[in-house]
Amino acid sequence: MAQNERLADLQPVRQRQAAALALWRWRAPVLAFEMDADWGVDPHVLESLFRLATEPPGEQSNHAYGQAFAELCTAPIFESEVDPDTVQLFQWEIFGGLWAFGELLDKPGLDEVKRVVELSSGLAGYLDSLVEGSFYSHPSEEVHHRYLANLADRTSGEGYFASRNFVVESACHGALRTFPDSDGLLDSSAGRSLLALCEDFGEELVATLRWLRTTGHKVFYP
């Protein structure tokens, strides 16, 4: 089953949870790096947004998310031009994902869910392009090649991180189809196991972004 079909096959509440899990994969890259003080972004507000996204639908949780995001939007970064480095670019894109999730709460629908889910896959593919274009060999290059060689269900030409995102996303969507009733992803063992799966991938993203920053992100240009 194609990813869009798998997503469309989910009930609306599960689609929302799929979007929350897509954001959770990028939670660590947002929070692991200290942000520019001039941005004025409170990391506690960011943390609360990720957690609120995992809560079940309802007027109370939707209102809480909206309030937290409104607080984030008061940061100076949203009122000035930003010239981010590589890590900050990913953080900025996830800010956009958090905004898109808020739009989803105001206007639930499959298209809105896809925007959040596809952001994760797009960023994973972009990270692959940075790694592949670098002057330096990734420290886990051989491990990544073995992973791709052993991956049965893979789109031709996809890099390691895009493929890993696809595998994690597929596992999440598959599990959500038969997900037990719960108060939220953090409130059930099944939900926490999916969040942990996303966190494991997030830690890989952090390690590679740290490597890119350390190496100075030197890239071949055609």
Phi and psi restraints in degrees (value plus and minus 20) as a CYANA .aco file:
   2 ALA   PHI     -84.1   -44.1
   2 ALA   PSI     136.1   176.1
   3 GLN   PHI     -80.3   -40.3
   3 GLN   PSI     -63.9   -23.9
   4 ASN   PHI     -83.5   -43.5
   4 ASN   PSI     -57.4   -17.4
   5 GLU   PHI     -87.6   -47.6
   5 GLU   PSI     -60.5   -20.5
   6 ARG   PHI     -82.8   -42.8
   6 ARG   PSI     -60.4   -20.4
   7 LEU   PHI     -87.4   -47.4
   7 LEU   PSI     -63.3   -23.3
   8 ALA   PHI     -85.7   -45.7
   8 ALA   PSI     -44.6    -4.6
   9 ASP   PHI     -96.0   -56.0
   9 ASP   PSI     -33.5     6.5
  10 LEU   PHI    -101.0   -61.0
  10 LEU   PSI     130.5   170.5
  11 GLN   PHI     -87.1   -47.1
  11 GLN   PSI     134.3   174.3
  12 PRO   PHI     -71.8   -31.8
  12 PRO   PSI     -61.1   -21.1
  13 VAL   PHI     -85.2   -45.2
  13 VAL   PSI     -53.8   -13.8
  14 ARG   PHI     -94.7   -54.7
  14 ARG   PSI     -52.6   -12.6
  15 GLN   PHI     -82.4   -42.4
  15 GLN   PSI     -61.4   -21.4
  16 ARG   PHI     -80.9   -40.9
  16 ARG   PSI     -61.7   -21.7
  17 GLN   PHI     -87.3   -47.3
  17 GLN   PSI     -53.4   -13.4
  18 ALA   PHI     -83.0   -43.0
  18 ALA   PSI     -59.4   -19.4
  19 ALA   PHI     -86.1   -46.1
  19 ALA   PSI     -61.0   -21.0
  20 ALA   PHI     -82.5   -42.5
  20 ALA   PSI     -59.7   -19.7
  21 LEU   PHI     -88.0   -48.0
  21 LEU   PSI     -55.9   -15.9
  22 ALA   PHI     -82.5   -42.5
  22 ALA   PSI     -60.9   -20.9
  23 LEU   PHI     -86.5   -46.5
  23 LEU   PSI     -59.2   -19.2
  24 TRP   PHI     -82.4   -42.4
  24 TRP   PSI     -47.9    -7.9
  25 ARG   PHI     -84.6   -44.6
  25 ARG   PSI     -42.9    -2.9
  26 TRP   PHI    -129.4   -89.4
  26 TRP   PSI     -10.5    29.5
  27 ARG   PHI     -83.6   -43.6
  27 ARG   PSI     -68.5   -28.5
  28 ALA   PHI     -79.9   -39.9
  28 ALA   PSI     -65.7   -25.7
  29 PRO   PHI     -80.2   -40.2
  29 PRO   PSI     -48.8    -8.8
  30 VAL   PHI     -94.6   -54.6
  30 VAL   PSI     -63.1   -23.1
  31 LEU   PHI    -112.3   -72.3
  31 LEU   PSI     -37.1     2.9
  32 ALA   PHI     -96.2   -56.2
  32 ALA   PSI     -40.9    -0.9
  33 PHE   PHI    -130.6   -90.6
  33 PHE   PSI     116.2   156.2
  34 GLU   PHI     -86.7   -46.7
  34 GLU   PSI     114.8   154.8
  35 MET   PHI    -110.3   -70.3
  35 MET   PSI     134.3   174.3
  36 ASP   PHI     -76.1   -36.1
  36 ASP   PSI     110.1   150.1
  37 ALA   PHI     -79.5   -39.5
  37 ALA   PSI     -50.3   -10.3
  38 ASP   PHI     -88.0   -48.0
  38 ASP   PSI     -39.0     1.0
  39 TRP   PHI     -87.6   -47.6
  39 TRP   PSI     -53.5   -13.5
  40 GLY   PHI      48.3    88.3
  40 GLY   PSI       6.7    46.7
  41 VAL   PHI    -111.2   -71.2
  41 VAL   PSI     107.3   147.3
  42 ASP   PHI    -104.5   -64.5
  42 ASP   PSI      94.0   134.0
  43 PRO   PHI     -81.7   -41.7
  43 PRO   PSI     -45.8    -5.8
  44 HIS   PHI     -88.1   -48.1
  44 HIS   PSI     -53.6   -13.6
  45 VAL   PHI     -87.8   -47.8
  45 VAL   PSI     -61.9   -21.9
  46 LEU   PHI     -80.4   -40.4
  46 LEU   PSI     -65.9   -25.9
  47 GLU   PHI     -79.3   -39.3
  47 GLU   PSI     -61.0   -21.0
  48 SER   PHI     -86.0   -46.0
  48 SER   PSI     -54.5   -14.5
  49 LEU   PHI     -84.8   -44.8
  49 LEU   PSI     -63.4   -23.4
  50 PHE   PHI     -81.7   -41.7
  50 PHE   PSI     -62.0   -22.0
  51 ARG   PHI     -90.5   -50.5
  51 ARG   PSI     -59.8   -19.8
  52 LEU   PHI     -84.7   -44.7
  52 LEU   PSI     -49.7    -9.7
  53 ALA   PHI     -86.0   -46.0
  53 ALA   PSI     -43.6    -3.6
  54 THR   PHI    -105.9   -65.9
  54 THR   PSI     -27.0    13.0
  55 GLU   PHI     -98.4   -58.4
  55 GLU   PSI     139.2   179.2
  56 PRO   PHI     -89.8   -49.8
  56 PRO   PSI     137.2   177.2
  57 PRO   PHI     -81.7   -41.7
  57 PRO   PSI     128.7   168.7
  58 GLY   PHI     143.6   183.6
  58 GLY   PSI     136.7   176.7
  59 GLU   PHI     -78.5   -38.5
  59 GLU   PSI     -59.7   -19.7
  60 GLN   PHI     -87.7   -47.7
  60 GLN   PSI     -67.9   -27.9
  61 SER   PHI     -89.0   -49.0
  61 SER   PSI     -57.4   -17.4
  62 ASN   PHI     -83.9   -43.9
  62 ASN   PSI     -61.3   -21.3
  63 HIS   PHI     -85.3   -45.3
  63 HIS   PSI     -61.9   -21.9
  64 ALA   PHI     -82.8   -42.8
  64 ALA   PSI     -60.7   -20.7
  65 TYR   PHI     -84.1   -44.1
  65 TYR   PSI     -64.7   -24.7
  66 GLY   PHI     -80.7   -40.7
  66 GLY   PSI     -60.0   -20.0
  67 GLN   PHI     -85.8   -45.8
  67 GLN   PSI     -63.4   -23.4
  68 ALA   PHI     -84.3   -44.3
  68 ALA   PSI     -60.5   -20.5
  69 PHE   PHI     -89.8   -49.8
  69 PHE   PSI     -56.0   -16.0
  70 ALA   PHI     -81.6   -41.6
  70 ALA   PSI     -56.9   -16.9
  71 GLU   PHI     -86.7   -46.7
  71 GLU   PSI     -61.1   -21.1
  72 LEU   PHI     -79.6   -39.6
  72 LEU   PSI     -59.6   -19.6
  73 CYS   PHI     -90.4   -50.4
  73 CYS   PSI     -29.5    10.5
  74 THR   PHI    -102.0   -62.0
  74 THR   PSI     -27.5    12.5
  75 ALA   PHI     -84.9   -44.9
  75 ALA   PSI     123.8   163.8
  76 PRO   PHI     -76.4   -36.4
  76 PRO   PSI     -47.3    -7.3
  77 ILE   PHI     -76.2   -36.2
  77 ILE   PSI     -49.6    -9.6
  78 PHE   PHI    -103.5   -63.5
  78 PHE   PSI     -22.5    17.5
  79 GLU   PHI    -135.7   -95.7
  79 GLU   PSI     -15.0    25.0
  80 SER   PHI    -158.8  -118.8
  80 SER   PSI     144.1   184.1
  81 GLU   PHI     -92.9   -52.9
  81 GLU   PSI     121.8   161.8
  82 VAL   PHI    -141.0  -101.0
  82 VAL   PSI     112.1   152.1
  83 ASP   PHI    -138.9   -98.9
  83 ASP   PSI      59.5    99.5
  84 PRO   PHI     -97.3   -57.3
  84 PRO   PSI     132.8   172.8
  85 ASP   PHI    -102.2   -62.2
  85 ASP   PSI    -192.6  -152.6
  86 THR   PHI     -79.2   -39.2
  86 THR   PSI     -69.4   -29.4
  87 VAL   PHI     -83.3   -43.3
  87 VAL   PSI     -65.0   -25.0
  88 GLN   PHI     -84.6   -44.6
  88 GLN   PSI     -51.3   -11.3
  89 LEU   PHI     -81.4   -41.4
  89 LEU   PSI     -62.7   -22.7
  90 PHE   PHI     -86.0   -46.0
  90 PHE   PSI     -60.7   -20.7
  91 GLN   PHI     -80.5   -40.5
  91 GLN   PSI     -63.1   -23.1
  92 TRP   PHI     -82.8   -42.8
  92 TRP   PSI     -61.1   -21.1
  93 GLU   PHI     -83.8   -43.8
  93 GLU   PSI     -57.4   -17.4
  94 ILE   PHI     -90.7   -50.7
  94 ILE   PSI     -51.6   -11.6
  95 PHE   PHI     -75.1   -35.1
  95 PHE   PSI     -61.8   -21.8
  96 GLY   PHI     -84.4   -44.4
  96 GLY   PSI     -55.2   -15.2
  97 GLY   PHI     -85.8   -45.8
  97 GLY   PSI     -58.4   -18.4
  98 LEU   PHI     -85.8   -45.8
  98 LEU   PSI     -56.8   -16.8
  99 TRP   PHI     -84.6   -44.6
  99 TRP   PSI     -64.3   -24.3
 100 ALA   PHI     -82.9   -42.9
 100 ALA   PSI     -54.7   -14.7
 101 PHE   PHI     -86.1   -46.1
 101 PHE   PSI     -58.2   -18.2
 102 GLY   PHI     -82.8   -42.8
 102 GLY   PSI     -57.8   -17.8
 103 GLU   PHI     -82.6   -42.6
 103 GLU   PSI     -57.5   -17.5
 104 LEU   PHI     -82.4   -42.4
 104 LEU   PSI     -57.4   -17.4
 105 LEU   PHI     -88.3   -48.3
 105 LEU   PSI     -55.2   -15.2
 106 ASP   PHI     -97.2   -57.2
 106 ASP   PSI     -52.5   -12.5
 107 LYS   PHI    -158.4  -118.4
 107 LYS   PSI      59.1    99.1
 108 PRO   PHI     -81.7   -41.7
 108 PRO   PSI     120.1   160.1
 109 GLY   PHI     154.6   194.6
 109 GLY   PSI     139.4   179.4
 110 LEU   PHI     -83.4   -43.4
 110 LEU   PSI     -59.8   -19.8
 111 ASP   PHI     -81.9   -41.9
 111 ASP   PSI     -59.8   -19.8
 112 GLU   PHI     -86.8   -46.8
 112 GLU   PSI     -58.6   -18.6
 113 VAL   PHI     -84.5   -44.5
 113 VAL   PSI     -63.0   -23.0
 114 LYS   PHI     -80.2   -40.2
 114 LYS   PSI     -56.4   -16.4
 115 ARG   PHI     -78.1   -38.1
 115 ARG   PSI     -62.2   -22.2
 116 VAL   PHI     -93.6   -53.6
 116 VAL   PSI     -64.9   -24.9
 117 VAL   PHI     -85.0   -45.0
 117 VAL   PSI     -61.9   -21.9
 118 GLU   PHI     -92.7   -52.7
 118 GLU   PSI     -42.3    -2.3
 119 LEU   PHI     -81.4   -41.4
 119 LEU   PSI     -62.1   -22.1
 120 SER   PHI     -82.1   -42.1
 120 SER   PSI     -66.9   -26.9
 121 SER   PHI     -87.2   -47.2
 121 SER   PSI     -56.4   -16.4
 122 GLY   PHI     -85.1   -45.1
 122 GLY   PSI     -61.9   -21.9
 123 LEU   PHI     -87.3   -47.3
 123 LEU   PSI     -57.6   -17.6
 124 ALA   PHI     -82.9   -42.9
 124 ALA   PSI     -62.3   -22.3
 125 GLY   PHI     -85.6   -45.6
 125 GLY   PSI     -57.7   -17.7
 126 TYR   PHI     -85.9   -45.9
 126 TYR   PSI     -59.1   -19.1
 127 LEU   PHI     -82.3   -42.3
 127 LEU   PSI     -60.2   -20.2
 128 ASP   PHI     -76.7   -36.7
 128 ASP   PSI     -63.1   -23.1
 129 SER   PHI     -85.0   -45.0
 129 SER   PSI     -54.7   -14.7
 130 LEU   PHI     -88.3   -48.3
 130 LEU   PSI     -62.2   -22.2
 131 VAL   PHI     -85.6   -45.6
 131 VAL   PSI     -65.7   -25.7
 132 GLU   PHI     -88.6   -48.6
 132 GLU   PSI     -47.4    -7.4
 133 GLY   PHI    -110.3   -70.3
 133 GLY   PSI     -22.3    17.7
 134 SER   PHI     -93.0   -53.0
 134 SER   PSI     131.0   171.0
 135 PHE   PHI     -85.3   -45.3
 135 PHE   PSI     -44.0    -4.0
 136 TYR   PHI    -123.8   -83.8
 136 TYR   PSI     130.9   170.9
 137 SER   PHI    -101.8   -61.8
 137 SER   PSI     114.2   154.2
 138 HIS   PHI     -83.3   -43.3
 138 HIS   PSI     117.5   157.5
 139 PRO   PHI     -80.6   -40.6
 139 PRO   PSI     -41.8    -1.8
 140 SER   PHI    -129.4   -89.4
 140 SER   PSI       5.3    45.3
 141 GLU   PHI     -76.6   -36.6
 141 GLU   PSI     -65.7   -25.7
 142 GLU   PHI     -85.3   -45.3
 142 GLU   PSI     -59.8   -19.8
 143 VAL   PHI     -82.3   -42.3
 143 VAL   PSI     -62.0   -22.0
 144 HIS   PHI     -84.3   -44.3
 144 HIS   PSI     -61.5   -21.5
 145 HIS   PHI     -83.6   -43.6
 145 HIS   PSI     -60.2   -20.2
 146 ARG   PHI     -85.7   -45.7
 146 ARG   PSI     -60.6   -20.6
 147 TYR   PHI     -79.1   -39.1
 147 TYR   PSI     -68.0   -28.0
 148 LEU   PHI     -85.3   -45.3
 148 LEU   PSI     -57.1   -17.1
 149 ALA   PHI     -85.9   -45.9
 149 ALA   PSI     -50.3   -10.3
 150 ASN   PHI    -115.0   -75.0
 150 ASN   PSI     -19.2    20.8
 151 LEU   PHI    -107.6   -67.6
 151 LEU   PSI      97.5   137.5
 152 ALA   PHI     -95.9   -55.9
 152 ALA   PSI     -67.5   -27.5
 153 ASP   PHI    -117.4   -77.4
 153 ASP   PSI      70.3   110.3
 154 ARG   PHI    -163.9  -123.9
 154 ARG   PSI     116.3   156.3
 155 THR   PHI     -95.4   -55.4
 155 THR   PSI     110.1   150.1
 156 SER   PHI     -76.1   -36.1
 156 SER   PSI     114.1   154.1
 157 GLY   PHI      70.7   110.7
 157 GLY   PSI     -30.8     9.2
 158 GLU   PHI     -91.8   -51.8
 158 GLU   PSI     123.1   163.1
 159 GLY   PHI    -104.3   -64.3
 159 GLY   PSI    -195.4  -155.4
 160 TYR   PHI     -82.1   -42.1
 160 TYR   PSI     -71.3   -31.3
 161 PHE   PHI     -90.0   -50.0
 161 PHE   PSI     -56.5   -16.5
 162 ALA   PHI     -83.5   -43.5
 162 ALA   PSI     -60.2   -20.2
 163 SER   PHI     -88.5   -48.5
 163 SER   PSI     -61.0   -21.0
 164 ARG   PHI     -83.6   -43.6
 164 ARG   PSI     -62.0   -22.0
 165 ASN   PHI     -81.1   -41.1
 165 ASN   PSI     -61.6   -21.6
 166 PHE   PHI     -81.1   -41.1
 166 PHE   PSI     -64.1   -24.1
 167 VAL   PHI     -85.0   -45.0
 167 VAL   PSI     -65.9   -25.9
 168 VAL   PHI     -85.2   -45.2
 168 VAL   PSI     -63.0   -23.0
 169 GLU   PHI     -81.2   -41.2
 169 GLU   PSI     -63.8   -23.8
 170 SER   PHI     -81.8   -41.8
 170 SER   PSI     -62.3   -22.3
 171 ALA   PHI     -83.0   -43.0
 171 ALA   PSI     -61.1   -21.1
 172 CYS   PHI     -86.0   -46.0
 172 CYS   PSI     -67.0   -27.0
 173 HIS   PHI     -85.2   -45.2
 173 HIS   PSI     -58.8   -18.8
 174 GLY   PHI     -84.7   -44.7
 174 GLY   PSI     -62.2   -22.2
 175 ALA   PHI     -88.4   -48.4
 175 ALA   PSI     -56.0   -16.0
 176 LEU   PHI     -87.1   -47.1
 176 LEU   PSI     -43.4    -3.4
 177 ARG   PHI     -81.7   -41.7
 177 ARG   PSI     -52.1   -12.1
 178 THR   PHI    -139.1   -99.1
 178 THR   PSI       7.6    47.6
 179 PHE   PHI     -87.2   -47.2
 179 PHE   PSI     114.7   154.7
 180 PRO   PHI     -91.0   -51.0
 180 PRO   PSI     134.9   174.9
 181 ASP   PHI     -81.3   -41.3
 181 ASP   PSI     116.6   156.6
 182 SER   PHI    -175.9  -135.9
 182 SER   PSI     150.8   190.8
 183 ASP   PHI    -100.5   -60.5
 183 ASP   PSI     -36.5     3.5
 184 GLY   PHI     146.3   186.3
 184 GLY   PSI     149.0   189.0
 185 LEU   PHI     -82.0   -42.0
 185 LEU   PSI     -54.8   -14.8
 186 LEU   PHI    -100.8   -60.8
 186 LEU   PSI     -28.0    12.0
 187 ASP   PHI    -120.6   -80.6
 187 ASP   PSI     -14.6    25.4
 188 SER   PHI    -157.9  -117.9
 188 SER   PSI     132.3   172.3
 189 SER   PHI     -84.0   -44.0
 189 SER   PSI     -57.1   -17.1
 190 ALA   PHI     -84.5   -44.5
 190 ALA   PSI     -62.2   -22.2
 191 GLY   PHI     -86.5   -46.5
 191 GLY   PSI     -62.5   -22.5
 192 ARG   PHI     -85.4   -45.4
 192 ARG   PSI     -51.9   -11.9
 193 SER   PHI     -87.6   -47.6
 193 SER   PSI     -56.1   -16.1
 194 LEU   PHI     -89.5   -49.5
 194 LEU   PSI     -60.0   -20.0
 195 LEU   PHI     -83.0   -43.0
 195 LEU   PSI     -59.0   -19.0
 196 ALA   PHI     -84.8   -44.8
 196 ALA   PSI     -57.9   -17.9
 197 LEU   PHI     -81.2   -41.2
 197 LEU   PSI     -63.2   -23.2
 198 CYS   PHI     -87.8   -47.8
 198 CYS   PSI     -56.6   -16.6
 199 GLU   PHI     -84.8   -44.8
 199 GLU   PSI     -59.2   -19.2
 200 ASP   PHI     -79.7   -39.7
 200 ASP   PSI     -64.2   -24.2
 201 PHE   PHI     -85.0   -45.0
 201 PHE   PSI     -60.7   -20.7
 202 GLY   PHI     -78.8   -38.8
 202 GLY   PSI     -57.1   -17.1
 203 GLU   PHI     -86.8   -46.8
 203 GLU   PSI     -54.5   -14.5
 204 GLU   PHI     -84.9   -44.9
 204 GLU   PSI     -60.1   -20.1
 205 LEU   PHI     -82.3   -42.3
 205 LEU   PSI     -63.0   -23.0
 206 VAL   PHI     -80.2   -40.2
 206 VAL   PSI     -66.2   -26.2
 207 ALA   PHI     -80.5   -40.5
 207 ALA   PSI     -60.9   -20.9
 208 THR   PHI     -93.6   -53.6
 208 THR   PSI     -58.8   -18.8
 209 LEU   PHI     -84.3   -44.3
 209 LEU   PSI     -57.2   -17.2
 210 ARG   PHI     -85.4   -45.4
 210 ARG   PSI     -60.2   -20.2
 211 TRP   PHI     -83.1   -43.1
 211 TRP   PSI     -63.2   -23.2
 212 LEU   PHI     -81.7   -41.7
 212 LEU   PSI     -61.4   -21.4
 213 ARG   PHI     -87.7   -47.7
 213 ARG   PSI     -59.4   -19.4
 214 THR   PHI     -86.3   -46.3
 214 THR   PSI     -61.0   -21.0
 215 THR   PHI     -98.6   -58.6
 215 THR   PSI     -27.8    12.2
 216 GLY   PHI      62.8   102.8
 216 GLY   PSI     -12.7    27.3
 217 HIS   PHI      29.6    69.6
 217 HIS   PSI      37.2    77.2
 218 LYS   PHI    -103.5   -63.5
 218 LYS   PSI     105.0   145.0
 219 VAL   PHI    -143.8  -103.8
 219 VAL   PSI     122.0   162.0
 220 PHE   PHI     -92.2   -52.2
 220 PHE   PSI     118.0   158.0
 221 TYR   PHI    -138.1   -98.1
 221 TYR   PSI     120.5   160.5
